[in-house]
Each structure stands twice: as C-alpha cells, then as structure tokens.
Amino acid sequence: MSRQPRVKSGSGFYHVMLRGVDYGDIFRDDNDREYLVNVLHCKKAKNEFILSAFCFMTNHAHFLIQEKEDDIATIMKRIGISYVGYFNKKYKRIGSLFQDRFKSEPVEDDAYLLAVMRYIHLNPVAANMVKSPEIYTWSSYNDYMTSQKWLRVTDTEHIMGKAR
C-alpha cells in the first residue's frame, strides 16, 4: 500500500513531528540539541522557512514551521539530512534515525495555531520531565515569555501579533 500524499496547508503553517526509530533517542546529550539548533539557524538564514515554535524531547521533536521559499518536504529533508549525518558520525552508526518520514499537520486557523503552540510547549510537562514549561531548556517557550532568547532561533513576531 502506498503512503498517502501530504496534506498541503493553505496558510503555509505545519505542526511537524520527528520521532526516533523504535522510539529510540534522537538526542543523547545537550550537544546534540545544540547541533540541531545550529542546523535550524543555518537553514533559516537561507530564507527557507519561519520557525514559530519547537520542543526537543529525548526521542522526538516538534516544530511549528511556516513555509517560505521551499515546501515543507524540502525543508525537513534538509534539516534531517544535516542532523542525521552529524548524529551518525558522532555515534559511529549507520542507517535511519527517524521513524518513517516526518509527520505533519496543516495549521489553517489562528485558534489551532495557538493550540499547537500550547501543545508543543507543554510537551515536557505532559511527559513529567518538568513541572512547568519555563524550566525546560529545549523549547521555544521562554522566547515568548521572557526577553531572554538564548537560543535565538524562534521567530516570535507573527505569533505574538495573533495573541494580542
């Protein structure tokens, strides 16, 4: 059975999820997460997409991405190839890191956009990793809630305009 074609978003926004093969870890330490942040910086600098939210868990990652120059498949392919190459070299492994292709859900309206943001930012709380989202280092939550934007990878302007 062939897989279904990806549903195209009219707004260009997608909730994207990457999961490790067999629910295995895709991040083994903070250096792995920092590397993915650097990949995102690099790809964004080429005007490929807008990153409105993210959360890096241990065995999966969430992104809220808006397409710009390239479509979501091309964006995620470039991010995935860069990160998997790094990960496989660092850990002296070969083969797939991610389970299947990335999953994506089109985000068509502002109410769902804000719901996806909440879901992404509350993921570490729901997983009992932290008691509150501001404690979790590896998400974009604090980019929205504080003036300290230490990762400097999230584009908050569009969402902040919708929240007012």
Backbone as JSON Lines, residues from 0, in Angstrom:
{"i":0,"aa":"M","n":[0.84,-1.18,0.0],"ca":[0.0,0.0,0.0],"c":[0.89,1.24,0.0]}
{"i":1,"aa":"S","n":[0.64,2.14,-0.91],"ca":[1.44,3.36,-0.97],"c":[0.97,4.35,0.09]}
{"i":2,"aa":"R","n":[1.89,5.19,0.51],"ca":[1.51,6.17,1.53],"c":[0.71,7.3,0.89]}
{"i":3,"aa":"Q","n":[-0.09,7.91,1.72],"ca":[-0.96,8.99,1.27],"c":[-0.14,10.25,1.03]}
{"i":4,"aa":"P","n":[-0.53,11.06,0.04],"ca":[0.18,12.32,-0.16],"c":[-0.03,13.25,1.04]}
{"i":5,"aa":"R","n":[0.97,14.06,1.29],"ca":[0.9,15.01,2.4],"c":[-0.17,16.06,2.13]}
{"i":6,"aa":"V","n":[-0.94,16.4,3.16],"ca":[-1.98,17.42,3.02],"c":[-1.3,18.79,2.99]}
{"i":7,"aa":"K","n":[-1.58,19.55,1.96],"ca":[-0.97,20.87,1.79],"c":[-1.71,21.9,2.62]}
{"i":8,"aa":"S","n":[-0.96,22.75,3.3],"ca":[-1.55,23.81,4.12],"c":[-1.77,25.07,3.29]}
{"i":9,"aa":"G","n":[-2.96,25.61,3.38],"ca":[-3.25,26.87,2.7],"c":[-2.54,28.04,3.36]}
{"i":10,"aa":"S","n":[-2.29,27.95,4.66],"ca":[-1.62,29.02,5.4],"c":[-0.1,28.92,5.33]}
{"i":11,"aa":"G","n":[0.39,27.74,4.94],"ca":[1.83,27.5,4.94],"c":[2.37,27.05,6.28]}
{"i":12,"aa":"F","n":[1.52,26.98,7.31],"ca":[1.94,26.54,8.65],"c":[1.74,25.04,8.8]}
{"i":13,"aa":"Y","n":[2.71,24.39,9.46],"ca":[2.63,22.96,9.75],"c":[3.13,22.68,11.16]}
{"i":14,"aa":"H","n":[2.44,21.76,11.84],"ca":[2.97,21.16,13.06],"c":[3.71,19.92,12.59]}
{"i":15,"aa":"V","n":[5.03,19.92,12.77],"ca":[5.88,18.84,12.27],"c":[6.43,18.05,13.44]}
{"i":16,"aa":"M","n":[6.44,16.73,13.29],"ca":[6.97,15.85,14.33],"c":[7.97,14.87,13.72]}
{"i":17,"aa":"L","n":[9.1,14.73,14.4],"ca":[10.11,13.73,14.06],"c":[10.23,12.78,15.24]}
{"i":18,"aa":"R","n":[10.16,11.48,15.01],"ca":[10.28,10.5,16.08],"c":[11.4,9.53,15.75]}
{"i":19,"aa":"G","n":[12.13,9.11,16.78],"ca":[13.21,8.15,16.6],"c":[12.69,6.77,16.21]}
{"i":20,"aa":"V","n":[13.49,6.05,15.45],"ca":[13.16,4.68,15.06],"c":[12.94,3.85,16.32]}
{"i":21,"aa":"D","n":[11.86,3.09,16.35],"ca":[11.51,2.26,17.51],"c":[11.47,3.07,18.8]}
{"i":22,"aa":"Y","n":[11.09,4.33,18.7],"ca":[11.01,5.25,19.84],"c":[12.38,5.45,20.49]}
{"i":23,"aa":"G","n":[13.44,5.22,19.73],"ca":[14.79,5.42,20.24],"c":[15.14,6.89,20.33]}
{"i":24,"aa":"D","n":[16.17,7.17,21.09],"ca":[16.6,8.56,21.3],"c":[17.13,9.17,20.01]}
{"i":25,"aa":"I","n":[16.75,10.41,19.78],"ca":[17.33,11.19,18.69],"c":[18.25,12.27,19.25]}
{"i":26,"aa":"F","n":[18.21,12.44,20.56],"ca":[19.14,13.33,21.27],"c":[19.7,12.55,22.45]}
{"i":27,"aa":"R","n":[21.02,12.45,22.51],"ca":[21.64,11.73,23.63],"c":[22.25,12.68,24.65]}
{"i":28,"aa":"D","n":[22.5,13.92,24.23],"ca":[23.03,14.91,25.16],"c":[22.69,16.31,24.64]}
{"i":29,"aa":"D","n":[23.03,17.32,25.44],"ca":[22.72,18.7,25.05],"c":[23.49,19.15,23.81]}
{"i":30,"aa":"N","n":[24.65,18.57,23.56],"ca":[25.38,18.91,22.35],"c":[24.6,18.54,21.1]}
{"i":31,"aa":"D","n":[23.86,17.43,21.17],"ca":[23.02,17.03,20.03],"c":[21.93,18.07,19.8]}
{"i":32,"aa":"R","n":[21.31,18.52,20.86],"ca":[20.25,19.54,20.75],"c":[20.84,20.85,20.22]}
{"i":33,"aa":"E","n":[22.0,21.23,20.72],"ca":[22.66,22.46,20.23],"c":[22.98,22.34,18.74]}
{"i":34,"aa":"Y","n":[23.39,21.17,18.32],"ca":[23.69,20.99,16.9],"c":[22.43,21.22,16.06]}
{"i":35,"aa":"L","n":[21.3,20.66,16.51],"ca":[20.06,20.86,15.76],"c":[19.65,22.33,15.75]}
{"i":36,"aa":"V","n":[19.86,23.03,16.85],"ca":[19.59,24.48,16.87],"c":[20.45,25.17,15.81]}
{"i":37,"aa":"N","n":[21.71,24.8,15.72],"ca":[22.6,25.39,14.71],"c":[22.15,25.08,13.29]}
{"i":38,"aa":"V","n":[21.67,23.85,13.07],"ca":[21.13,23.49,11.75],"c":[19.94,24.39,11.43]}
{"i":39,"aa":"L","n":[19.05,24.58,12.4],"ca":[17.88,25.44,12.18],"c":[18.3,26.87,11.86]}
{"i":40,"aa":"H","n":[19.28,27.39,12.6],"ca":[19.8,28.73,12.3],"c":[20.29,28.81,10.86]}
{"i":41,"aa":"C","n":[21.07,27.84,10.47],"ca":[21.67,27.83,9.13],"c":[20.59,27.79,8.04]}
{"i":42,"aa":"K","n":[19.64,26.91,8.19],"ca":[18.58,26.77,7.18],"c":[17.69,28.0,7.14]}
{"i":43,"aa":"K","n":[17.39,28.57,8.31],"ca":[16.56,29.78,8.35],"c":[17.28,30.95,7.69]}
{"i":44,"aa":"A","n":[18.59,31.01,7.85],"ca":[19.37,32.11,7.27],"c":[19.26,32.13,5.75]}
{"i":45,"aa":"K","n":[18.95,30.99,5.17],"ca":[18.79,30.89,3.72],"c":[17.36,31.21,3.29]}
{"i":46,"aa":"N","n":[16.55,31.73,4.24],"ca":[15.18,32.17,3.96],"c":[14.27,31.03,3.54]}
{"i":47,"aa":"E","n":[14.52,29.83,4.08],"ca":[13.74,28.68,3.68],"c":[12.42,28.55,4.44]}
{"i":48,"aa":"F","n":[12.35,29.08,5.67],"ca":[11.15,28.9,6.47],"c":[11.17,29.83,7.68]}
{"i":49,"aa":"I","n":[10.02,29.89,8.35],"ca":[9.88,30.6,9.62],"c":[9.63,29.54,10.69]}
{"i":50,"aa":"L","n":[10.39,29.6,11.77],"ca":[10.21,28.67,12.88],"c":[9.51,29.41,14.01]}
{"i":51,"aa":"S","n":[8.25,29.05,14.25],"ca":[7.46,29.73,15.27],"c":[7.52,29.04,16.62]}
{"i":52,"aa":"A","n":[7.8,27.75,16.65],"ca":[7.9,27.03,17.93],"c":[8.64,25.73,17.71]}
{"i":53,"aa":"F","n":[9.24,25.22,18.79],"ca":[9.88,23.92,18.76],"c":[9.96,23.37,20.17]}
{"i":54,"aa":"C","n":[10.16,22.07,20.25],"ca":[10.45,21.4,21.51],"c":[11.22,20.13,21.18]}
{"i":55,"aa":"F","n":[12.4,19.98,21.77],"ca":[13.22,18.8,21.58],"c":[13.07,17.91,22.81]}
{"i":56,"aa":"M","n":[12.44,16.79,22.65],"ca":[12.31,15.82,23.73],"c":[13.51,14.87,23.6]}
{"i":57,"aa":"T","n":[13.43,13.7,24.17],"ca":[14.54,12.75,24.05],"c":[14.44,11.93,22.78]}
{"i":58,"aa":"N","n":[13.24,11.41,22.51],"ca":[13.08,10.53,21.36],"c":[12.24,11.14,20.23]}
{"i":59,"aa":"H","n":[11.89,12.41,20.37],"ca":[11.14,13.07,19.3],"c":[11.29,14.58,19.41]}
{"i":60,"aa":"A","n":[10.86,15.26,18.35],"ca":[10.92,16.72,18.31],"c":[9.66,17.25,17.63]}
{"i":61,"aa":"H","n":[9.24,18.42,18.08],"ca":[8.09,19.12,17.5],"c":[8.57,20.45,16.94]}
{"i":62,"aa":"F","n":[7.97,20.85,15.83],"ca":[8.25,22.14,15.22],"c":[6.93,22.75,14.74]}
{"i":63,"aa":"L","n":[6.84,24.06,14.81],"ca":[5.77,24.79,14.14],"c":[6.47,25.64,13.09]}
{"i":64,"aa":"I","n":[6.3,25.25,11.84],"ca":[7.05,25.84,10.73],"c":[6.09,26.44,9.72]}
{"i":65,"aa":"Q","n":[6.47,27.6,9.2],"ca":[5.74,28.19,8.08],"c":[6.66,28.19,6.87]}
{"i":66,"aa":"E","n":[6.17,27.67,5.77],"ca":[6.94,27.65,4.53],"c":[7.19,29.07,4.04]}
{"i":67,"aa":"K","n":[8.34,29.24,3.38],"ca":[8.62,30.49,2.68],"c":[9.02,30.13,1.26]}
{"i":68,"aa":"E","n":[10.3,30.02,1.02],"ca":[10.78,29.73,-0.34],"c":[10.55,28.28,-0.76]}
{"i":69,"aa":"D","n":[10.69,27.36,0.18],"ca":[10.6,25.94,-0.14],"c":[9.39,25.3,0.54]}
{"i":70,"aa":"D","n":[8.98,24.14,0.02],"ca":[7.87,23.43,0.65],"c":[8.35,22.66,1.87]}
{"i":71,"aa":"I","n":[7.41,22.2,2.69],"ca":[7.73,21.56,3.96],"c":[8.59,20.31,3.76]}
{"i":72,"aa":"A","n":[8.33,19.54,2.71],"ca":[9.12,18.33,2.47],"c":[10.58,18.66,2.23]}
{"i":73,"aa":"T","n":[10.84,19.69,1.44],"ca":[12.22,20.09,1.15],"c":[12.9,20.63,2.41]}
{"i":74,"aa":"I","n":[12.18,21.43,3.17],"ca":[12.71,21.99,4.42],"c":[13.13,20.87,5.36]}
{"i":75,"aa":"M","n":[12.23,19.93,5.6],"ca":[12.5,18.86,6.55],"c":[13.57,17.9,6.03]}
{"i":76,"aa":"K","n":[13.63,17.71,4.75],"ca":[14.69,16.88,4.18],"c":[16.06,17.49,4.47]}
{"i":77,"aa":"R","n":[16.18,18.79,4.26],"ca":[17.47,19.46,4.51],"c":[17.85,19.43,5.99]}
{"i":78,"aa":"I","n":[16.88,19.67,6.85],"ca":[17.14,19.61,8.29],"c":[17.54,18.19,8.69]}
{"i":79,"aa":"G","n":[16.76,17.22,8.23],"ca":[17.01,15.82,8.58],"c":[18.35,15.31,8.1]}
{"i":80,"aa":"I","n":[18.7,15.58,6.86],"ca":[19.99,15.13,6.32],"c":[21.14,15.71,7.13]}
{"i":81,"aa":"S","n":[21.07,16.98,7.45],"ca":[22.14,17.62,8.23],"c":[22.27,17.0,9.61]}
{"i":82,"aa":"Y","n":[21.14,16.82,10.28],"ca":[21.19,16.31,11.65],"c":[21.57,14.83,11.69]}
{"i":83,"aa":"V","n":[20.99,14.02,10.82],"ca":[21.29,12.58,10.83],"c":[22.75,12.33,10.48]}
{"i":84,"aa":"G","n":[23.29,13.1,9.55],"ca":[24.71,12.96,9.21],"c":[25.59,13.21,10.42]}
{"i":85,"aa":"Y","n":[25.29,14.29,11.14],"ca":[26.03,14.61,12.37],"c":[25.89,13.48,13.39]}
{"i":86,"aa":"F","n":[24.65,13.07,13.65],"ca":[24.36,12.08,14.69],"c":[25.04,10.74,14.38]}
{"i":87,"aa":"N","n":[24.92,10.28,13.13],"ca":[25.51,9.0,12.75],"c":[27.03,9.04,12.85]}
{"i":88,"aa":"K","n":[27.63,10.15,12.47],"ca":[29.09,10.26,12.56],"c":[29.52,10.3,14.03]}
{"i":89,"aa":"K","n":[28.86,11.1,14.84],"ca":[29.22,11.24,16.25],"c":[29.13,9.9,16.99]}
{"i":90,"aa":"Y","n":[28.06,9.15,16.72],"ca":[27.83,7.91,17.46],"c":[28.24,6.67,16.69]}
{"i":91,"aa":"K","n":[28.99,6.88,15.59],"ca":[29.54,5.78,14.79],"c":[28.46,4.75,14.46]}
{"i":92,"aa":"R","n":[27.4,5.26,13.84],"ca":[26.28,4.4,13.47],"c":[25.93,4.67,12.02]}
{"i":93,"aa":"I","n":[25.11,3.8,11.45],"ca":[24.61,3.99,10.09],"c":[23.12,3.75,10.09]}
{"i":94,"aa":"G","n":[22.47,4.2,9.05],"ca":[21.05,3.93,8.88],"c":[20.16,5.05,9.34]}
{"i":95,"aa":"S","n":[18.88,4.74,9.34],"ca":[17.86,5.73,9.67],"c":[17.88,6.08,11.15]}
{"i":96,"aa":"L","n":[17.63,7.32,11.44],"ca":[17.46,7.79,12.81],"c":[15.99,8.01,13.11]}
{"i":97,"aa":"F","n":[15.25,8.45,12.1],"ca":[13.85,8.81,12.28],"c":[12.94,7.69,11.79]}
{"i":98,"aa":"Q","n":[11.84,7.52,12.51],"ca":[10.82,6.54,12.16],"c":[10.01,7.08,10.99]}
{"i":99,"aa":"D","n":[9.99,6.36,9.91],"ca":[9.22,6.78,8.73],"c":[9.64,8.18,8.27]}
{"i":100,"aa":"R","n":[8.79,8.79,7.48],"ca":[9.02,10.18,7.12],"c":[8.44,11.04,8.24]}
{"i":101,"aa":"F","n":[8.78,12.29,8.24],"ca":[8.25,13.17,9.28],"c":[6.73,13.25,9.17]}
{"i":102,"aa":"K","n":[6.1,13.49,10.29],"ca":[4.64,13.67,10.3],"c":[4.37,15.18,10.3]}
{"i":103,"aa":"S","n":[3.31,15.57,9.64],"ca":[2.95,16.98,9.64],"c":[1.44,17.14,9.59]}
{"i":104,"aa":"E","n":[0.98,18.16,10.26],"ca":[-0.44,18.52,10.25],"c":[-0.54,19.96,9.78]}
{"i":105,"aa":"P","n":[-1.35,20.23,8.78],"ca":[-1.54,21.63,8.36],"c":[-2.25,22.42,9.45]}
{"i":106,"aa":"V","n":[-1.84,23.65,9.61],"ca":[-2.44,24.55,10.6],"c":[-3.11,25.67,9.82]}
{"i":107,"aa":"E","n":[-4.45,25.67,9.82],"ca":[-5.17,26.56,8.93],"c":[-5.79,27.79,9.59]}
{"i":108,"aa":"D","n":[-5.96,27.77,10.92],"ca":[-6.6,28.93,11.53],"c":[-5.88,29.31,12.82]}
{"i":109,"aa":"D","n":[-6.14,30.53,13.28],"ca":[-5.43,31.06,14.44],"c":[-5.7,30.28,15.72]}
{"i":110,"aa":"A","n":[-6.92,29.78,15.9],"ca":[-7.23,29.03,17.11],"c":[-6.39,27.75,17.17]}
{"i":111,"aa":"Y","n":[-6.29,27.05,16.05],"ca":[-5.48,25.83,16.01],"c":[-4.0,26.16,16.13]}
{"i":112,"aa":"L","n":[-3.57,27.25,15.54],"ca":[-2.17,27.69,15.64],"c":[-1.78,27.86,17.11]}
{"i":113,"aa":"L","n":[-2.61,28.53,17.88],"ca":[-2.32,28.75,19.3],"c":[-2.43,27.44,20.09]}
{"i":114,"aa":"A","n":[-3.33,26.56,19.7],"ca":[-3.45,25.25,20.37],"c":[-2.19,24.42,20.13]}
{"i":115,"aa":"V","n":[-1.67,24.45,18.92],"ca":[-0.43,23.73,18.6],"c":[0.74,24.3,19.4]}
{"i":116,"aa":"M","n":[0.79,25.61,19.51],"ca":[1.85,26.25,20.33],"c":[1.79,25.74,21.77]}
{"i":117,"aa":"R","n":[0.6,25.73,22.34],"ca":[0.45,25.24,23.72],"c":[0.88,23.78,23.82]}
{"i":118,"aa":"Y","n":[0.43,22.97,22.89],"ca":[0.78,21.55,22.9],"c":[2.29,21.35,22.85]}
{"i":119,"aa":"I","n":[2.95,22.04,21.95],"ca":[4.4,21.92,21.81],"c":[5.09,22.33,23.11]}
{"i":120,"aa":"H","n":[4.71,23.47,23.66],"ca":[5.39,23.99,24.85],"c":[5.08,23.21,26.12]}
{"i":121,"aa":"L","n":[3.92,22.55,26.16],"ca":[3.57,21.77,27.34],"c":[4.0,20.3,27.25]}
{"i":122,"aa":"N","n":[4.61,19.91,26.14],"ca":[5.03,18.53,25.95],"c":[5.94,18.02,27.07]}
{"i":123,"aa":"P","n":[6.95,18.77,27.51],"ca":[7.8,18.27,28.61],"c":[7.06,18.16,29.94]}
{"i":124,"aa":"V","n":[6.05,18.99,30.15],"ca":[5.23,18.91,31.37],"c":[4.37,17.65,31.3]}
{"i":125,"aa":"A","n":[3.75,17.41,30.16],"ca":[2.91,16.22,29.99],"c":[3.72,14.93,30.14]}
{"i":126,"aa":"A","n":[4.99,14.98,29.78],"ca":[5.87,13.81,29.89],"c":[6.5,13.69,31.28]}
{"i":127,"aa":"N","n":[6.09,14.57,32.2],"ca":[6.62,14.58,33.57],"c":[8.13,14.79,33.63]}
{"i":128,"aa":"M","n":[8.65,15.55,32.68],"ca":[10.08,15.88,32.68],"c":[10.34,17.11,33.54]}
{"i":129,"aa":"V","n":[9.36,18.02,33.57],"ca":[9.44,19.25,34.36],"c":[8.05,19.56,34.9]}
{"i":130,"aa":"K","n":[8.02,20.41,35.91],"ca":[6.72,20.81,36.5],"c":[6.07,21.95,35.72]}
{"i":131,"aa":"S","n":[6.88,22.79,35.08],"ca":[6.34,23.92,34.31],"c":[7.22,24.16,33.08]}
{"i":132,"aa":"P","n":[6.65,24.67,32.01],"ca":[7.39,24.77,30.75],"c":[8.57,25.72,30.77]}
{"i":133,"aa":"E","n":[8.55,26.73,31.65],"ca":[9.68,27.68,31.65],"c":[10.97,27.04,32.17]}
{"i":134,"aa":"I","n":[10.86,25.91,32.84],"ca":[12.05,25.21,33.36],"c":[12.76,24.44,32.25]}
{"i":135,"aa":"Y","n":[12.01,24.02,31.24],"ca":[12.57,23.17,30.19],"c":[13.4,24.01,29.22]}
{"i":136,"aa":"T","n":[14.65,23.67,29.1],"ca":[15.59,24.45,28.29],"c":[15.34,24.33,26.8]}
{"i":137,"aa":"W","n":[14.93,23.16,26.33],"ca":[14.97,22.86,24.91],"c":[13.62,23.04,24.21]}
{"i":138,"aa":"S","n":[12.99,24.17,24.48],"ca":[11.79,24.55,23.74],"c":[11.81,26.06,23.53]}
{"i":139,"aa":"S","n":[10.89,26.52,22.73],"ca":[10.81,27.95,22.44],"c":[9.93,28.71,23.42]}
{"i":140,"aa":"Y","n":[9.45,28.04,24.46],"ca":[8.53,28.67,25.42],"c":[9.07,30.0,25.95]}
{"i":141,"aa":"N","n":[10.3,29.99,26.43],"ca":[10.86,31.21,27.03],"c":[11.13,32.32,26.02]}
{"i":142,"aa":"D","n":[11.19,31.97,24.74],"ca":[11.31,33.01,23.72],"c":[10.05,33.87,23.7]}
{"i":143,"aa":"Y","n":[8.93,33.3,24.09],"ca":[7.68,34.03,24.13],"c":[7.41,34.68,25.48]}
{"i":144,"aa":"M","n":[7.89,34.08,26.54],"ca":[7.51,34.51,27.88],"c":[8.53,35.41,28.57]}
{"i":145,"aa":"T","n":[9.74,35.47,28.05],"ca":[10.77,36.32,28.66],"c":[11.48,37.09,27.57]}
{"i":146,"aa":"S","n":[12.24,38.08,27.96],"ca":[13.04,38.83,26.98],"c":[14.36,38.12,26.68]}
{"i":147,"aa":"Q","n":[14.67,37.09,27.49],"ca":[15.91,36.34,27.27],"c":[15.66,35.27,26.22]}
{"i":148,"aa":"K","n":[16.25,35.43,25.06],"ca":[16.09,34.48,23.97],"c":[17.45,33.85,23.69]}
{"i":149,"aa":"W","n":[17.83,32.92,24.55],"ca":[19.2,32.41,24.49],"c":[19.45,31.55,23.26]}
{"i":150,"aa":"L","n":[18.45,30.87,22.74],"ca":[18.67,30.06,21.55],"c":[18.6,30.89,20.27]}
{"i":151,"aa":"R","n":[17.87,32.0,20.31],"ca":[17.77,32.94,19.19],"c":[17.46,32.28,17.85]}
{"i":152,"aa":"V","n":[16.56,31.31,17.87],"ca":[16.21,30.63,16.63],"c":[14.72,30.78,16.3]}
{"i":153,"aa":"T","n":[13.92,31.16,17.27],"ca":[12.47,31.23,17.08],"c":[12.05,32.61,16.55]}
{"i":154,"aa":"D","n":[11.15,32.57,15.59],"ca":[10.54,33.8,15.07],"c":[9.23,34.01,15.81]}
{"i":155,"aa":"T","n":[9.22,34.92,16.76],"ca":[8.05,35.1,17.63],"c":[7.08,36.18,17.16]}
{"i":156,"aa":"E","n":[7.51,37.02,16.24],"ca":[6.73,38.2,15.88],"c":[5.34,37.86,15.35]}
{"i":157,"aa":"H","n":[5.23,36.88,14.47],"ca":[3.95,36.55,13.87],"c":[2.96,36.05,14.92]}
{"i":158,"aa":"I","n":[3.4,35.17,15.78],"ca":[2.52,34.6,16.79],"c":[2.14,35.63,17.83]}
{"i":159,"aa":"M","n":[3.08,36.45,18.25],"ca":[2.78,37.47,19.25],"c":[1.73,38.44,18.74]}
{"i":160,"aa":"G","n":[1.73,38.71,17.45],"ca":[0.7,39.56,16.87],"c":[-0.68,38.92,16.94]}
{"i":161,"aa":"K","n":[-0.75,37.6,16.85],"ca":[-2.04,36.88,16.9],"c":[-2.55,36.75,18.33]}
{"i":162,"aa":"A","n":[-1.65,36.77,19.29],"ca":[-2.04,36.57,20.69],"c":[-2.61,37.84,21.32]}
{"i":163,"aa":"R","n":[-2.47,38.96,20.68],"ca":[-2.94,40.22,21.24],"c":[-4.41,40.43,21.06]}
